[in-house]
Amino acid sequence: MFPLKKRRKEAAAPTDPVAPAVIFPDVWIFLVERRMGAARRGFLTSLAQRKGFGVAHEYSRAVTHVVSEQNSFSDVLSWIERKTGNPVMQSADDQTWPQILDISWFTESMSSGKPVAVEARHHLGILGSEMCKDRDALPSVAPYACQRQTPLTHHNSQITDALEMLEKAAALQGSEVRSLAFARAASVLKSLPIKLRSAKEAKNLVWCGGHSQVVIQEILEDGTCHEVEELKVSERYRCMELLTSVFGVGVRTADRWYKDGVRNLSDVEKLTIKLTADQRAGIEHYKDLKQPVTREEAERVEHFINDALHRFVPDLKITMTGGFRRGKQQGHDVDFLITHPDKESLSGLLEKAIEWMDSQGLLLYHHIKVRSHMHAPRRSTHMDGHETCYAIFALPNLDRVRFEYEAEVSDAAHSDLSSSGARTWRAVRVDLVVTPYDEYPFALLGWTGSKHFERELRRFSWHEKNLSLNSHGLYDTEKNCSIPAASEEEIFALLGLQYVSPPYRNA
C-alpha cells in the first residue's frame, strides 16, 4: 500500500494590473506601430493611459483617432487593412471611420492633459506635396527647428547651399547674428516637402525674409547669388575657410594668423608661428583630416573603440553619435558616448583605455578634458562638462572587420608610424565622451545634433517652457530642481514636443 499523493493546489492566476480610469470616453486612440516601433508605442500608450486617455491595443470600429508617426495617409490605411483583413472605410459614405492623424495631435493633447481640437495641420497628408495645390500658399512652418522634421536629403539644396555659405562667411567675420539668420532660413527650406519655384512662395515663410529673401529670389530667378560668387573668389574667405578647417584652430586664431600674413599652411612654418599641440597635430595630419570619414571607416573605428574600452569594463554602453547617428554616410569626425549604471566603473576608464590604445600605436594625438561639475544654468547653453577625449586615431587600412591588436595591428601601426614609406593607416578625428548613466539621455540628445537642431531645442526649452536644457539635464529654473528623463522620447514629451527621430534632425 502506497500513500495517495496529495493533489497539488493550483496557484491563483496572476491578475493584470488595474488600468487607469478613462476620463475621456469619447476618444479612443489607436497608435500605429509602423515606423514607430513596439518600445516607443508602449511608452506612448502608458503616457496616454496615465493621463486618462483610452488606448486600443488592437484596431476596431470603436477607435476614433488613429495616430501615426512618419507615415502617409495611404500608408496607415494599407497597414491597418493588412493587419485586420478589413478596410478601414467600408464605403464612400461611411461616417464612422476614424480620424487619421499625425502624432503632433497626440503630443499636443498629452501636453494639454486633454484631447485638443483636431485641426487641418493634424491630418496626415496636409503637409505632403500632393496637398499643396495652391503653389502661392505653402503650408505653414513651425518657428523652431525642433518642431519640424528635417530629412537628410531635401528639395531646395541649391538655395540652402548658398545660404549656408553666407552663414559660414558671416561666422568667419564674427557676425553671429547674421550667421544665425542665414542658418534659420536654410533650416526652414530644408524642411519643406516641395521645391520652391518662385520667391513669392517663400515670402510668408518664417525666418525667410530680409537678406535671405533676396538670396532666394536671386537663385530662383538667375540661378546664382552674386554674394556667393564673390565669396568664391575672395582671398580672405578662402584663407579663413582653410585655416579654420585645421584641427585646433578657431575663428579668432585664424583671423590673427591672416592678419600676420598667413595665406596657406606652409606660411605657418615660414612665419615661425607658435603652435599648440593640437594645432601641430592638425597641420601634420591635415590632408587626412580634411578627407571625409566614410561610414565604413566609422564602423571600423567603432570596433577598435569597443574592443579597447570593453577590455576594462565588459558591459559598458558605447553609442556612436553625431551625423552618423542621423543617417549621414560621411562626416568630419566620429563621436562616441560612453556610460555605465555603476559610477565606479567609469572612474579612470578613459585614461586607462587611452593609455592602452596609445601603447598599441593607435593614437597620433590625444587630449583629455576632465569632467567639470555643471550647476543648473540660468539659461540654456551649448557647453557641457562631460569628461571628453579629443583624439586623432591611426586607423589601419585593413579589410577585416575584427582585429587582433597584439599580433598584427600593433606591429603594423608601430612600423607605419615610424616609417617614411607608404602608410597603411589614415588619421581620423575621434571624440570619446563619458557621461553618468542618469545624464545619458540628455548627452545622447546633445551629441547627436545637428548643431542648429540642438540650438533651437534649447531655445524652445528656455523661451517657451522656461526650462533650461543642456547635455547634462533639464532644469526648472523657478523651482531650482532637475527634471529626470529615462530616454530622448521622454525629454521631448516633457517639453510638449513631438518626438523627432535622429534621421529627421538634420536642420
DRENLUMSE-710620 format. One record per residue (C-alpha): residue in three letters; x, y negated, z. Coordinates in pm, whole numbers, plus 50000, padded with zeros to 5 digits. Example, Ala and Ser with C-alpha at 12.3 -4.5 7.8 and 13.67 -1.06 7.14 Angstrom:
<rs>
ALA512305045050780 SER513675010650714 
</rs>
This chain:
<rs>
MET500005000050000 PHE501394966449898 PRO500014933850037 LEU497994914449788 LYS499694883149662 LYS498014851649765 ARG496774831749473 ARG498804800149429 LYS496794768749470 GLU496884747449160 ALA498354713449213 ALA495994684949159 ALA496434668648820 PRO498174635148844 THR495804606448798 ASP496554579448547 PRO497314545248691 VAL494294523248701 ALA494314499348405 PRO493924462448492 ALA490414448548466 VAL489394434648126 ILE488494398048171 PHE487684391147803 PRO485354419747694 ASP484544403047359 VAL488174405647247 TRP489754439547176 ILE493274438347034 PHE494994464446823 LEU498774459846785 VAL500144473046456 GLU503294493146528 ARG504644489946171 ARG507894469146182 MET507154461146548 GLY508364494046693 ALA506974515146976 ALA509034498847250 ARG508014463347165 ARG504404474047114 GLY504424489547462 PHE505884457847614 LEU503254435747444 THR500464459647543 SER501454457547911 LEU501754419747888 ALA498254416247739 GLN496674440147989 ARG498224421648283 LYS496544390048157 GLY493124406648127 PHE493014414447755 GLY491604447047625 VAL494124465747409 ALA493084495547196 HIS495754522447163 GLU494054536246851 TYR492294516646579 SER488494518846586 ARG485454498846486 ALA485464483146832 VAL488664463746754 THR488054426746698 HIS491624413846650 VAL494354432546462 VAL497774417246544 SER500824423346329 GLU504414411546307 GLN506364406345982 ASN503714423345766 SER501444410945489 PHE497654413645491 SER497714442545244 ASP500494459945439 VAL498324460445752 LEU495234473445574 SER497204500945398 TRP498964511345720 ILE495724514045920 GLU493964532845643 ARG496814558145619 LYS496704563345996 THR492944566846030 GLY491994580345688 ASN489224554245666 PRO489184519645507 VAL489174490145747 MET486444472645549 GLN483654496045441 SER482164473245176 ALA482444438345033 ASP479584425445253 ASP480834442545569 GLN480704416745851 THR482064439046128 TRP485674442146019 PRO488264426346250 GLN490374395346206 ILE493824403946067 LEU496194380446248 ASP499844371446273 ILE501444376646613 SER501534338746665 TRP497884340746776 PHE498844367447030 THR501774347747179 GLU499714315847199 SER496944334847375 MET499374350347621 SER500864316147693 SER497374301147748 GLY496174330547956 LYS493044333447743 PRO492154340147377 VAL492874308647175 ALA490674298846882 VAL491694315946560 GLU492894290146308 ALA493804293645941 ARG497514294846022 HIS496964326046234 HIS495544346545948 LEU498034368145761 GLY498874355845414 ILE498254318845481 LEU501984311845456 GLY502554335745168 SER503314322644821 GLU500104338244692 MET498164314744918 CYS499954283144802 LYS497684275044513 ASP497934237544575 ARG501564230244491 ASP501304194144616 ALA500434205444968 LEU502914230245112 PRO501954249145429 SER502824230945750 VAL506184239245903 ALA506774241346278 PRO509134214146406 TYR511534237646589 ALA513644263746409 CYS512874288546690 GLN509174286546592 ARG509924297146235 GLN511144328846069 THR514234322145858 PRO515434351645649 LEU518974356745527 THR518024350145165 HIS515574322945066 HIS514184303744768 ASN515944270044793 SER519654277944814 GLN520724251244563 ILE519274223644783 THR520354238845116 ASP523924243744989 ALA524094206544914 LEU522544196645248 GLU524944219545438 MET527934204445257 LEU526754169645360 GLU526184183045712 LYS529774195245726 ALA531124162645585 ALA529244142645849 ALA530614165446124 LEU534174161045993 GLN533644123446011 GLY532484126446372 SER528864116946295 GLU526854142446495 VAL523514125046434 ARG523824126146052 SER525184161646067 LEU522204173246272 ALA519744155746038 PHE521064174745736 ALA521124207345934 ARG517464203546030 ALA516394196245673 ALA518294226345540 SER516784248445809 VAL513234238545712 LEU513844245945343 LYS515324280045427 SER512094290045598 LEU509804280845307 PRO508064310245137 ILE508274293244795 LYS510764274544581 LEU510364236844567 ARG509584223144222 SER509304186144291 ALA510274160944559 LYS506564153844606 GLU506104188244754 ALA508664181245027 LYS507614146045123 ASN505474157345417 LEU507804184745542 VAL509154178945891 TRP512824167245904 CYS512954163245523 GLY512604125545497 GLY515104097245463 HIS518534106745333 SER517604143445295 GLN514604133745080 VAL516954115444841 VAL519194146144815 ILE516204169044750 GLN514894145744479 GLU518274142644305 ILE518804180244286 LEU515264187844169 GLU515354160443905 ASP519024160443795 GLY520294194243910 THR523124178244113 CYS523674154144401 HIS526184126044338 GLU527324125844703 VAL528164162844687 GLU530044158144362 GLU532084130244522 LEU532914152444821 LYS534254179644592 VAL536964156044465 SER537544137744794 GLU541084143044925 ARG540094136745286 TYR537174160945277 ARG539214188645115 CYS542104183745362 MET539834182145666 GLU537984213345548 LEU541304231345506 LEU542734221045842 THR539594228546046 SER539484263445892 VAL542724271346077 PHE542174291346396 GLY542704268146694 VAL542264235346502 GLY539224213646574 VAL537964181746411 ARG539964158246636 THR543234176946581 ALA542634178846206 ASP541874141546192 ARG545084133746381 TRP547124155846151 TYR545544139745844 LYS546454105145972 ASP550004117946030 GLY550244127245663 VAL549324164245663 ARG547734174145332 ASN548394211845333 LEU549664238345573 SER553274235245458 ASP553204198645570 VAL552634210245928 GLU556074226545930 LYS557744198045740 LEU556474171745983 THR557554193246282 ILE554124190546445 LYS553974206546788 LEU551604236246774 THR549744255647041 ALA550004293647049 ASP546604298546882 GLN547434273046611 ARG550724290646534 ALA548904323746505 GLY546184307446294 ILE548694293646043 GLU550774325546036 HIS547734347045951 TYR545784320445761 LYS545334339945436 ASP543854369945616 LEU541634349545847 LYS540314328545559 GLN539184360145380 PRO535654370845488 VAL535324401545708 THR533084427645544 ARG530504448045734 GLU532564479445669 GLU535594462745827 ALA533494450246120 GLU532284485746185 ARG535864498646179 VAL536854471746430 GLU533884483146639 HIS535264518846650 PHE538604505846780 ILE536974483447042 ASN534624511047160 ASP537494535647195 ALA539714511047383 LEU537044499647631 HIS535494533947688 ARG538894546647798 PHE538374527048117 VAL534564527548157 PRO532944556047956 ASP529314544347984 LEU529984507847903 LYS527394489947683 ILE529034472947384 THR526994453647125 MET528154437346803 THR526554402946789 GLY526874372146566 GLY526004371946198 PHE526384409346158 ARG523514414746405 ARG521444390746195 GLY521984412645888 LYS524884394545721 GLN527194415845511 GLN530264394445580 GLY531454368745832 HIS534494349745954 ASP534894369946276 VAL533444398846476 ASP531844392946818 PHE531184419147085 LEU529134416547405 ILE530184439447691 THR528174447848004 HIS527514474448269 PRO524994477448557 ASP527864481348804 LYS529654448048852 GLU532764465248983 SER533134484048655 LEU533554450748474 SER536144437048713 GLY539544436148542 LEU538204456748249 LEU539024431547977 GLU542614426748092 LYS543244464348103 ALA541724470347759 ILE543644441247604 GLU546894452947759 TRP546324488047619 MET545484475547267 ASP548484452447274 SER550724481847366 GLN549374500247061 GLY550324471646828 LEU546684463846752 LEU546744427246861 LEU548514398546686 TYR547284372246931 HIS545004370947232 HIS543884346447496 ILE541574354747787 LYS539304327947929 VAL538364337248284 ARG534744336048396 SER533624302848540 HIS530644300548774 MET527934281848586 HIS525454263748807 ALA521954256148681 PRO522494227148439 ARG520294196348434 ARG519604202848068 SER520244229747810 THR523834233447696 HIS525654254547440 MET528554260247678 ASP528894292347876 GLY531254305448138 HIS531474342248042 GLU534824359448059 THR535974359547697 CYS538954371647499 TYR539724353647174 ALA541914376746970 ILE543414382946628 PHE543194420246561 ALA545554440246337 LEU543044462246156 PRO544814491645983 ASN543754497345623 LEU542694533545675 ASP539854552945516 ARG538994573845822 VAL536204562546050 ARG537704575946372 PHE541354570246453 GLU543974588546653 TYR545704559446820 GLU548664576346982 ALA549654598546690 GLU549094578346374 VAL547664543646427 SER550134533046694 ASP553154542646485 ALA551714526946171 ALA550774494646347 HIS554174490646514 SER556094497646196 ASP553894474345991 LEU554194445646237 SER557964447346227 SER558284454845857 SER558854428545591 GLY557434451245320 ALA553844457145216 ARG551434456745510 THR548844483545572 TRP546724461845803 ARG544924428645786 ALA544314402246052 VAL540714398846177 ARG539294374446431 VAL537604392346723 ASP535824378047029 LEU535134400247332 VAL532604386547582 VAL531974402347923 THR528644394548088 PRO526954406248411 TYR524074430348348 ASP521354406048465 GLU522674379348225 TYR522974403147929 PRO519624394347756 PHE520484357347766 ALA524054363047645 LEU522774385747367 LEU520354358847255 GLY523014331647271 TRP525774350947092 THR523514363746813 GLY522944329146663 SER522584312946426 LYS524104281646575 HIS521194259646467 PHE518594285046583 GLU520184285846931 ARG520434248046947 GLU516734244946858 LEU515714272147104 ARG517434253747388 ARG515994220347275 PHE512504235747271 SER513014250247620 TRP514014216547760 HIS511634192947580 GLU508534214847560 LYS508794236547873 ASN511074216248100 LEU513234247148135 SER516994249348087 LEU518254278347875 ASN521824289747814 SER523654322747770 HIS523594328348148 GLY519884324548216 LEU516664304748212 TYR516284278348484 ASP513294260048622 THR514754225848698 GLU511744214448902 LYS511704244749132 ASN515524247649116 CYS515444285149054 SER516334310648788 ILE513684329548591 PRO514784365648525 ALA514184384348200 ALA514964420148101 SER515044415347723 GLU515134389747442 GLU511424396347385 GLU510674386647742 ILE512664354147710 PHE510544344147409 ALA507374353747597 LEU508414332747898 LEU508834302947665 GLY505474309447500 LEU507134316447166 GLN506524343246907 TYR509424367546913 VAL511834362246624 SER513914393146546 PRO517644387746463 PRO517274390946080 TYR514954360746088 ARG517194337846298 ASN519334326246004 ALA518354290046050 
</rs>
